[in-house]
Amino acid sequence: MSEGVVTFLLTKLADFLVERGKNLAGVECEVEYISDELEFMTAFLRLGDTMEDSDPVLKCLVKKVRDAAYDTEDALDNFSLSHVSDRGHGIFSCFRKISRSIKDKRARRRIASKIQSIKSRVISISESHRRYCNKNNIMIQGSSSNSIPRLECQRDALLIEEADLVGIEKPKKQLIEWLLGSKTGREVISVVGMGGLGKSTLVKRVYDDSNVKKHFKFRAWVTVSQSFKREDLLKDMIQQLFRVHRKPDPKGVNSMDYNKLRSVIHEFLQQKKYLIVLDDVWHPSAWHAFQHALPNNICGSRILVTTRNTEVASTSCMDSPDKVYPLNPLSQEESWTLFCKKIFQNNICPPHLKSVSETILDRCEGLPLAIVAISGVLATKDKSRIDEWEMVHRSLGAGLEENDMLMSARKILSLSYNDLPYYLKSCLLYFSIFPVGNRIKRMTLIRLWIAEGFVKGKEGMTVEEVAQDYLNELMKRSLVQVVKTTTDGRVKTCRIHDLLREIMIAMAKDQDFVAIAREEGITWPEKVRRVSIHNAMPNKQRRQVASRLRSLLTFWVADCNYESPVRKLFSGRLRLLHVLDLEGAPLKEFPKEIVSLFLLKYLSLRNTKVNFIPSTISQLKNLETLDMKRALVSELPAEIRKLQKLCYLLVYRFEIDSDDRIPTKYGFKAPDQIGRLQSLQKLCFVEANQGRNLMFELGRLKQLRKLGIVKLKKKHGKALCSSVERLTNLRALSATSITENEIIDLDYVASPPQYLQRLYLGGRMEKLPDWISSLDSLVRLVLKWSQLNDDPLVSLQHLPNLVHLELVQVYNGELLCFQAKGFQRLKFLGLNKLERLRMITVEQGAMPCLEKLIVQSCKSLRRVPSGIEHLSTLKVLEFFDMPKELVMTLHPNGEDGDYLKVAHVPDVYSTYWNNGNWDIFSSLGAKLEDKHSAQLTPRMIKRNYTWK
């Protein structure tokens, strides 16, 4: 992490010298010296990040480097603030120029003094750094992950050895079945999952199974780990294989190079059936180091890989992609069994400890490593005292640094953190900011990373795309868990495991990365860069303490009743703030203090009651994100156009109509010449009913990737189409008419954006625009209120990448036909309010990937879709607000009702569906589970049938 701090500063120093070098007369050389010395130390810091916990001297040295980097950043930002100018007008302009000149001289003197002081510290640190390296025989140029002392991973794995007694039989059986399969060619099998799931324990049980031993005479177990010497591991493999053959090792094996060792193994195994386990493989490069040493013979050989990285799993199993086994956490029942087995002699939890035990166990989230470690702590506690158990739950984070069992668990999970490149370490630590149980929105997280400066652009990619790559990499490494995805595969929310979160909190606190304020009156360390407030108000901080903050994020409960929380937050000087997230805060007015935060890049007043943005927001020249989603703002001041760095402008809310419960989207009135905001990438949702000039202005926003428009009228059509053609980077477009009967005329797009992926159109159409059928990149299409007379499926069925289709009040015909070979990638289909629809037919070969079908409020539909038996991948079938005849056809003996949901539909169908014979499920061996629950009205009786 310290490497990340220094690397970030080096980039900032370089930019600073380019932008303000001419204002730093006399200290440019000092700044360059500091930059050079810190750059020289980055390789050393990479080593320090992995070793400082075990070396107090190194830890102290790393802290000094980090503090020097922080102080340098403070000096640069304070100097930048001193050059924020207000030019004024008329005679005041002259006075202000004189005042500015005096202030500039003072600022230069201050930064010169500060830089000289920092330079002296850096010289001292550099000398200490060199002495440490000489004393410990560390070659700076060679410092890399390969220099990290190798941990005894198998020893640490013994910590979860007992976990193999719970929940292991199913994965063990599957792996053995794959190993002993009839395929004669070499196959690779991968077991993948986050650290602590027991991958090595599971595979060791498989490796030692008697049937496996009989099947494979030649076996070897190689633990790869984070740092390894490929020659050493190949020699170890040779020794294991030759030991089985009862032959001495090849002559001169200890002096062989990599290629020779690889050749020896390849030749030895060429005609043999072998099983090689490559345990704890961290990177694809490690797999490639062994791949070609193991011959692809026809003897039925197998390679078994364990990894935390999904990329390693998919790369190694390139020829057998169905042999990737994702090891999942234990179920609640399995977790409870393991928990009780570790703590209670009779495996039964006393009633008075059950509640607190379940609470503690919930935090383990099925991770065997966590369950075994925490169980080991609880086993030493007095079982008659609930308060001791409660204390373990409250102090779990502290226990990671004090208790031997928990420290061992921390070490294993920290391996994944230590293996990250510096730019991902900051991104992972950032998860510590969010409260426990928080489902983190992907785009919010990405925008925060960008504002924090964690993400650097790459050639041919936007910063947002780079940030998405960062998140993907953390998910590949099994560090970030996906909570919810869209039907077109995008991640909506994510999180990290609770135990990993506690480890990140401890690391972040130790490195002054963030302080968490959970209680009233809490204070934070002097040099901390970020503060996360969880429904609590901190003490008024000393001026010098608050002035170092770069980020302030608050998380409020819904019923928070603080009268003026922001006034308390701004009681200190927050002049260096880059990120201010007040989502959900009990605010009714825009805090005037915000406009003096000249370095602010990210401002969120989402889900507040703020209804007005002042014109003075123009002072926030560095602002990149303005998030007013679900606030009450309906108009933006003209001065917003001065924010030339603004990339994300989100101003909209939803309100529910009391009559039909349908949410209505409200946007904002945009100022004239909004096209000046040339950096905008996301603009949602602008109101169109301000004349055609606005529609033309939108075409000037060449960087725009997502555009949302509401209150569209027919007269806006040509201008909007002209702009859409010019928005070549557009990925998502949403356009909704002012009323459901207003026509939206979008036929004038001759050359639509070729990368458009998501399209939402709400409004009447005389016909479906021809250009929609040419959108080869389109994955999600929602049409609403179109009221077409022609079947829209004819134009849409051959869209090659469409996976999500919703049609709401779109078609006035009586028949929808899904033709053979149509909608080849569609996974979700929703049909709603097709009032005249009487029949749906599905031809064989249509929608071969469909997983979810929802039919709602189609009042004329009296029978299930003809040919539904062809949908062999369907998992969920849902009918809502449908005629009684249709529901009774599906379940003739059921209760009256207009809602039926069949979840996890079996893969086999029969034409009995069309005859209303529900017994087909029983004939297939299905078990039906009835669940009844009352809905909003007596007619809406819900009956769920769950395929077991």
N, C-alpha and C positions, 0 to 999 in steps of 0.2 A: 504494500500500500504506500509506503514512503517513496518508493520508486515512482509511483503514480503522481504523488504530490509534486515531486521535483520535476518530472517530465512535463507535467502540466505547466509548471512555472517557467520552464525553459521556453516553451512555446509562447507563453505570455511575454517573457522578456524580449524574445525576438520581435514579436509584433510591436511591443512598446518602443523599442529602439527605432523601428521603421517609422512609426507614427509620430513619436515625440522626441526623437534623438536630438533634433535641433534645439529643443528647449532644455537639454541636459548638459549644457556647456560645462566642461570640467569634470563630469562624472561618468561620461560614456565609457571610458576605459575601465573604471571600477565596476560598472554594470556588466561589461563584457567579461571581466575577470571572474566575477561571481558566477556568471553563466557557464564559463568554461570549467570552473572547478566543480560545480554541481553536476555538469554533464559527465565529467570524469568519474564521479562517484555513483552514477546510476547503476552500473553493473554490480558494484559493491552493495548497493541498497537492495538489489534483487536477491542477493544472498542473505542480506540481513532480514528481509521479510520472512524467510523460512527458518532462520536460526535464532532470532533475538530472544524467543521465549526461553531458550536453554543457555543463553550467554548474557549475563547482566551487563558486562562491559559493552558488548555489541549493541544491546538494547539502548543503553545510554547514548552511545554514539549516533545511532539511528535517530533517536529523539532530537538530538542537537541539530542534525541535518534538517529534519522535518520542521523544527521551530525556525531555523534560519530561512527556509523556503517560505513558510507562512509570513514571517516578518517582512521578507522582500516583497511578497505579494501585497501586503498591507501598505507598504511604502508606495508601490506603483499605483495602487488604487486611490490612495489619498492624494497623490500628485495629479492623477486624472481628474479627481473631483475639483481640485483647485483651479482647473482650466475649464470648468463648465461656465459658459458665459451667457449673460443676458444683455444683449446689445442695447436695448432701450430705443428711444426715439428722440429726435430733436436735440435740445441742449443737454438732456439727460444722457444721451449717447456719449458726449464728450467727457462728462464727469465720470461715467462708468469706464471709459477707456483708461483714464488716469488711474482710477481705483484699481482696475484690473492689472495695470502695469506694476503697481506697487505690490499687489497680492502675488503676481507671478514671481517677482524677485524673492519675496519671502518664501514662496513654495519651493523655488529652486534651492534656496539655502537650506530649507528643512530637509528636502530629499537628499541633498548632497551630504549633509551631516549624517542622515540615517544610513545612506549607502556606505559611507566610510565606516560606520560602526559595524554594519553587517559584513563588510569585507574583512574587517579584523577578525570577526567571529569565524568566517569561512576559512580564513588562513589557519586559525587555530584548529578548526575541525579537520581540515585537510591534513595537517601534521599528525593529529591523533589517528586519523584514518590510515595514513601510510605506516605509522608505527604498528597499528593493529594488524595490518596485512603482512608486514614483515615478520612480526612475532608469530603469527599463525600460518605463515608460509602460504598465503593466498595470492594467487596470480590474478590481478584485476582483469586483464584482458580475457582470461579464460573463465571468469566467473559466469556461471550459467546454471540452469537447472541441473546439469550433469554434475555440478560440484556439490550439490546438496547431499548430506549424509543420508544413505539409504536406510529407511526404517524397516524394522522387522515386522513386515505386514502380517506374516503368518502368526507371529506371537500376538499381535493386536487382535487378529481374527479370533483367537481363542476366547476373547471376551464374550463373543456371541456363540460360542460352541454349543451351549445348551439350547440355543434358539432352534437348533435343527430338530428338536424333539416336538416342535409345534409347527404345523402348517407346511411341512416339508415333503410329505408323501406325494402330493399331486405333482409338483414340479420335478421331483426326483423320478417319478414314474415316466413323465413325458420325456425327460432328457435321456433316460436309459432306453426308451423306445426308439428315439432318434439315433442313438449310438449303435444300437443293435439292428437297425433297419437293413433291408435287403439290398439297398443301392451299393453297387460295387465300386463306383468312383469315390474319390476323396470328397468328404463333406466337412464343412466348417459349421459349428454350432456356437452361438453366442448367448451368454447370459448377461443381461444389461440391467442396471438399476443404480440408484444413488448409494453412496457409501453407507454401510451399517445395515443393509438389508439381509446380509448373510449369503452373498453370492459365492464366496470362497468356501464357506461351510457347506453349502448345498453341493457344490461341484466336488468337494473332497469326499462327501458321502457317496456320490455317484462314482467317482474314481475308484473308491475302495469297495464298491459293491462286488460280491462274488461272481455274479453273472458277467459283469464287465471285465473282471480280471480273467475269466476263462476265455472270453471272446477276443481280447487283445493281449497277446503275449508281450508285445513290445510297447511299453508305456513310459512316459516321462512327464514330470510335473515341473514347470518352470515359472517361477514368480518373477514377473517383469518389473512391476512397480514404476514410480515416477521417473527415477533416475536409474539407468542401467548401462552396463557395458555389454554390448552385444556379443563380443568375443567371450567374455566370462560366462554368459548364459549359454552360448552354444557349446562351450567346453563342458558345462554342467550337464547339458542334454546328452552329449556323447558319453559321459561317464555313466549316466543312468541307463542308457540303451545298451552299452557294452556290458554293464553289470548283469543285465538280464540274460545276455548271450554267453555269459561266463567266459568272456574274453578280456584280455588286458586292453587298456586304452591304446589307440593307435600311437605308434612311435612318433615322438616329437609333437604331440598334440598341444603342449603348453607353449610352444613357440610358433604355432600356426597363426596366420592372419585370418581376417574375417572370411575372405573368399575360399580359402582352403578348408576352414572349419565347415562352412556351408556345403562344400563339395563332399566332404567326408560323410556328413549326415545324410545328404541326398542319396549318395551311392549306397549307404548302409540300409536305408529304408525302402529303396526302390522296389523290391520284390516282397515287402513285408506288410502285414496288416498291423497298423500302429495306432495308438491313441496318444496324442500330445495335448497336455493342458497348458495353455498360456494364461496364467492367472494375473489379474490386476494390470491389464493393458490400458494405458492412458491415452495414447495418440495413434492415429493411423500409421504414422511413420514407424512406430514400434512393431505394429503388425507386419509391415513391409519388410522389416529387418529379418523376420523369421519365415515369411511366406514362401520364399523360393528355396529355402533349405529343406522344406517338407514336400516330398514328391507327390504329384497328383497321379497316383497309380490306380490300378483297378482291383485292389485287394480289399476294398471296403474300409479303408483307413478313415480316421476321424480326428479333427482338431477341435478342442473345446476351449473357448475364449471367455474370460470374465472381464467386464469393463464397466466403468461408470459413464462412458461416452457412447451415445447412440450412433455417432459417426463411425466409431471403431466397429461397432456391431454390424452396421450395414455394409461397411467396406469389406470386412473379413468374410461376410456371408453373401458376397456379390453373386456367387453362383448358386446359392441356396437361401434366398431371401425369406423363405418360410421357416427357416431354422433359427430365427432370432427369438429368444425367450425373454420377454420383459418380466423381471421379478417384481412383483407387487408387494406392498406392505401387508402385514397380517390383518385379517379381518378382526372385528371387535371381539368376536368369540375366541379366536385364536390368541389375540393379545391378552385377554383376560386369563386364559388358561396359562400362558407363559408367565404372566405377572404373579398369579397365585402360586404357581409351582416354585418360583424363585423365593418367595417370601414366607409362605405359610406351610408348616410341616404337613398338614393334612390337605393342602391345596385348596382350602376353603377360607374365604375372607370373612372375618367376624362382621356381623351386621353393623356395628358402630363405626367401622372403618370403610364400609362399602362406598359411601358417597364421596369421601375425600379420595379414595383409591381410584374411583372412576374419573374424577376430575384430573388427577395426576396422569392417569393412563391416557386420557384424551390428548394430552400435550405430546405424548409419544407418537401419536398418529400412525400406529402400526409398525414402527421401525424397531426391529428386534434389538438392535444395538442400544437404542434409547431405553427400551423396556428393561433389558438386562442391567444396564448401568443404574437406572433409577431404582430398580428393585434391590440392587445391591446396597444402595444407600438406605432404603426403607427397612431392609432386613435388620439393620443395626438399631433402629428406633424402638422405643417402648410402644408395644402394640396396645397398651391400655390408654395411651394419651393421644387423643385426636390432635391436640395442638402441635405436637411435634411433627406429625404428618402434614398438617397445614403449613407449617413453617418450611418444610421441604418444597412444597408447591410454590410458595411465595418467593423463595430464594433460589429457584432453579438456576438463574443466571449466575449468581455468585458461586453456587456449587460447582459450576464448570471450571472454576479456578482454584477451588479449595479441596474438593473431594477426589480421591485417587480414581475411583471408578468413573466418575463423570469426566475427569480430566483425560482419561484414556479414550472415552467416547469423543471428546472434543478433538483430540489429536487425530483420530481417524477421519472425522468429518473435515477437519482443517486441511487435510491433504489436498482436497479438491480446491480449496481456496488458494493454497500456496502454489498450485499448479497453473493458476490463471495468469495470463499476461497482465501487465500493470493496468491497462485500460479497462479490463473486465473486473478487477478487484474493486475499484471504486463503484462500479455499477452494482456488484453484488452487495457490498456494504450498504448501499443506499436502501436496500430492503429493510434494514434495521430501523428506518425512520417510521415505518408504518405500524400501526397498532396490531397486536396479536389478533389473528382471525380476519384481518382486513383482506378483502379480495381486491387486488390492485389492478386498476384499469391500464391496459397495455399502452394506449396512446398518451394517457396522463404521465405514465412512467417515462416514456420516450421523450416527451417534451421537457420533463424535469431533468433528465440526463443531459439533454442538449443545453438547457439553460445553465446547468452546473459546469459546463465545459468539459464533460467526460468524453464527448463524441467529436471526433475530427473528421472532416470531409475527405472523401477519396475521389480520385478522378473517375468521372462517369457516374457517380452516385450522389444523391442528396444526403445531407446530414441525417435526415430521418431514416433513409434506407440503411445507412451505416449503423444507426442505433438499433434498427430492427435486426440486423445481422448480429449485433452484440447480444441481444436478447435470445435469438435463436441459438447462439453458441452456448449460453448459460443453460438453455433447455437441453441441448445435446449432451451436456456434461452432467445431466441429472441433478442440477442445483436448483433450477426454477421449475416449478410444477404448473402445468396448465390447469386452470380451474374451469374455464368456459371458452368454447370456440363458437364461431358462427358456422352456419351450414356450408359456407364456401371456404372453410378451413382457417380463417383468420383467428388468432388468439384474441379473446375479449378481455379476460382477466387472468391473473396469475398470482402465485404466492411462493414462499419457500417454507420448508419444513420448520416446525416450531423450534425444534432443538437447534437447527442450523441458524435460525433467527436469533436465538439467545447467544450463540457463538459470535454472530456478526455484531450484535449489540455490544458484547464485551470488547471485541476488537475495535469497533468504532469509538467506544469510550476511551480506550487506551491510546488511540491515535488522535484524539481531539477531532474526530471526523464528525461526530454528532453527540448531542446530549439529549436524553429523553426526559421530559417533564411530565410526570404522571400525577403529581400531588400538588396541593396548594402550597404556595410560598417557596417552591424549590428554586435553587440557584444553579448556575452552571459554570464550568471551568473558564478561566480567563481567555484561553486561546481557541476555544471550541469554534468550529466554522459553521455549524448548523445546529438548530434547536428544533425539536419536534415536541409539540405540546399536545398531550392527550387529555382534553377536557379538563384542564387545570390552568390556573393562572400563576405565573412565576412571580417571585419577588422583584421589586424594582432593582435592576442591575446597576452596578457602578458604570459610569459613562465609558471608561476605557474597555470594560468587558463587553458591553453590548455593541460597541463600535467595531468589533472584530467579526461579527456575524456576517456570513454570506447568504444564509438561507434560514427562513423561518416558516415552518409548516404547522398548521393547527388541525386537530381532529376533534370535532365536537359531537356530542350526543344530541339527538333530536330535541330533547326537552331542556336543553341548556338555558339557564335564565340569568346569565350574567348580563348586567345592563350596559356596560361599556368596556368589553374585554379589549378592544383594539386600543383604547386610550391607555390602558395599562401596558400593552405590548409596546407601544411607541413612547413610553416614558423614558426609555433609554435612547441613545443615539444609534440608529440603524442605518447610517449613511452609506455603508458599503454593501448593503443588501442586494443580492442578485435574484433571489427567489423569495416570493411572498405568496404563500398558499393559505387563504382564509376560507376554504370551502366549508360551507355549513355553519359559519360563524353567525352569531345572533346580531347581524348588522342590518340597519335600515337606511344608512347613508354611506356614501362613498367617503372613506376616511381621508381628510384633507392632507394628513401627514404623508400619504403615499406619494404625492406628486413631487416631493423633495428627494425621493430615492432615485437619484439620477443614473445609477448604475443598474437599476432593476431590469431584468430580462424576462421574468416570468411573474405574472400577476393573475391569481385566480380568486374570484369572488363568486364562484359557482355555488348555487343553492343557498344564496342569501336573499335578503329582501331589498337589496340596493336597487333603486329605480332610476338613477341619474348618474351620468359620468360628466365631470366638470371639464371645461375647455382646457384647464391647466394640465390635463393628462399629456398635452403636447410636450411637456418638459421631460417625459420619460423617453429620451431619444434612443435608448438601447433596448427598449421593450421588444421582445420577440413573440411572446404569447400573452394574449388577453382573453381570459376564459370567464365569460359571464353566463354560462349555460345554467338554466333554471333560476336565474335572477329575474328581476322585473324590469330591466332596461329595455326600452322600446325604440330608442333613438340615440345615435352617436353624434358628438359635436363635430363640426367641420375641422377642428384642429387635429383630429385623429389622423388626418392625412400627412402630418409632419412626422409620423412614426415610420420612418423609411426602413427600419429593420424588422417591422412587424411581419411575422410569418403565419401566425395562427390567430384568427379573429373569430371567436365563437360567442354569438349572442343570440340565444333563442330559449324558448321554454315550451312546455306542453301544458295544456289545460283540458280537463275532462268535461265534456258536455253532460249536463245532468240528465238529459233525456235519453240519449242512446249510448252513453258511456264511452263514446269514441273520442280519443285524444285529438285535440286540435293543436297544430304547431304554430307558434307565433315567433316571428323574426324581429328585425329592426329596420328602421328607416336609415338608409345610408346617406352620407353627405354627398354633395356634388363632387365630381372628379375623383371618385374613389379609385379610379385607375392609376392614381399616383402611387399607390401602395404596391410598388413593383416587387417587393419581396414576398407578398402574400402567397401562401401555399394552400391554406384552408380558409374558406370563407363561408360561414353558416350562421344564420339564414337571413338573407337580405330580402326585403320586401320590394316586389317588382312594381307596385302601383305608384311609381313616382316619375313616370314618363319613360319614353324610349331611350333617352340619353343614358340612363343608368345601364340599360342592357348593352349598349355599345361600349360603355366604359369598362364593363366586365371583360371585354375582349382584350384589353390592354394588360391584364394580369397574367402575363405569359408563364409565370412560375406556378400558377394555380393547379393543384392536384385534386382538390375536392371543392365543389361549389354547391351551395344549397340556396334555392330561391322559393319564396312563397308569394301568394297573392298575385299569381301570374294571370294575365288577360290575353285574349286572342290577338290584340293589336301589338303585343310585345313579341310575337312569334318570330318575325323576320329578323329583328334586331338581335334577339337571343341566339337564333341559329347562326347568324353571322359571327357572333362572339364565340360560340362553341367551336366553330371551325378553326378559330385562331388559337384556342386553348389546347395546344398539341400535347401538353403534359397531363391533361386531365385524366384522373383515374376514377372519380366518382362524381355523378351528377344527380341532383335531386331537384325536381321542378314540380310545384303544386299550384293549381289554379286557385283563384280567389274564392270560388264556390264550386261545388261538385258538378254544377251544370254549365260552368264556363268552359268554352272550348279552348284548348291549348293547341296552337297551330305550329307544329315543329317539323313540317315537311321540307324545310328549305336548307337542310344540312346536306351539302354535296359530298363533303369529305370529313367525316366524323373523326374525333381523336382516336388513333389506332390502339391506344393502350387503355381505353375506357373499360373498367372492370365491373362497376356497379352503377345501375341506372334505376332511378325511382321517378316515375311519372304519374302525377295525379291530376286528372281533369278529363273532360270529354274530348274525344277525338273523332273526326270525320272518317279517318282511316289510320291504320297503324303506319307510322313513318317507315318508308322503305329502308332508310339507312340503318335501322336497328338490326336488321337481318345480316348486315355486313360486319357487325362488331365481333370479330373473332376472339377478342380477349375477354368478352363479357362473361362473368361468372354468376352474377346476381341480377335479377330483373324483377321489379315490382311495378305492376300496372294497376291503377286505381281509378274508378269512375269513367273508364274509357267509353263504355256503352257501344261497342263495335257491333256492326251487323254481320261482318265477315269473321270466320273462325280465325283467331289470332295464331293458333298453333301451326297453321300452314307456313307462316313466315318465320316462326321462332324455332321450329323443331330441329333445324340443322345447325343451330349455333353450337360450335364445337366444344366450348368450354363451360357452357351454362350448367350450374349445379343447383341453383336456387331459383324457383319461379313462383311468384304469387300473382294471382289474378283476382282482383276485388271489384265486383260490379263492372266487369270488363266486356262481357259478351251477352248479346241479346238473343242468340240462337238457342235451339233446343237440343243440339247434339254436339258433343266434343269428342273428337276421334284422335287418339294418340297412335300414330301410324308406325308400322314396323320400321326399325332403324332410326326412329326419331328420338331426340333427347337422350343421346347415348351416355352422357355424364351426369344427368340430373339426379340429385339425391333428395331434394325437398320439393314438394308440390303442394301449394295451397290454393283452394278454390273457394271463393267466398262471395255470397250475394249474387250468384248467377240465377236470377229469379225465374227465367224461362227454361232453364236447362232441365231436360227430361231424361237424358241418357248420356252416359260416358262409356266409351269403348276403348279397350286397350288391346292393340294387336300384338301378336307374339313378336318379340324382338324390340318392342318399344320400352323405353325407360329401364334398361337392364340394371342400372345402379340405384334405382329409387329406394330410399330407406324410410321416408316418412311422407304420408299422404294425409292431408287434412281437408275435409269437405265441410263447409259451414254455410248455413242459412241459404241453401239451395232448395227452395220450397216446393219446386215442381219435381224434384228427383225422387222417384219412388223405389228404386232398386240400386243395389251396389253396382259399381262399374263392371260392365261385361268384359271378361278377359282378365280380371284381377288376379286370376291364378297364375298369370305369366310373370307377375312381379315377384320373382323368387328372392330378391334381396330386401323386401319390405320388412321393416321392424316395427313401425308404429302406424296404425290406421285409426283415424279419429273422425267421428261424425258429430257435429255440434249444431244445435238448433235446426234439426232436420224433421221432415214429416214423420209422424208416428208410424206410418206404414213401412218406411224403410228400416227403422230400428227393429220393429216387430218381425220383419222379414229375416233379419240377422239372428234374432233371438226370440222365436215365437212364444216362448213361455215366460218371457221376462215382463217386468213391470212397465207401465206406461212411462214414457220419457222421451226426451229428444236429444239425449247426449249418450254416445257410446264410444268408448276408447278401448282399442285392442293394442296392448303394448307387447313388443317382442313377438311378433307374428312368426310362426314357424316357417321354415324354408320350403315346405312342401304344401301345395295347394290342390284343390280338386274342383271339378266343375260343379260339385255340390254347392259351392258358394252361390252360384246363380239360382239355385233352387231353394235357397234359404235353409239349407240343412246344416244347422250349427253343430250337429254331432260329428262333423268331420274332424273337429279338434280332438274329441275323445277317441276317435278311431286312430288318430296319430299318436296317441299316448300322452296328450297334453293334460296338464293339471290346471284347472281353472280356479282362480281365487277371487271371490266376490268381495268387493268393498263398496259400501254405500255411503254417500255423504250429500247432505242437502246443499243446494246452490242458492243463487240469488232469488229465484222464483220457484213456486211449486212445480212448474213445468220442467225446470232444469234439474232433473234427478240424474246424478252422475253414477254410472256403473263402470268400473274398471275391470278388465279381464287381463291378467298378467300371465304371459307365457313363462312358465318356470323353466 
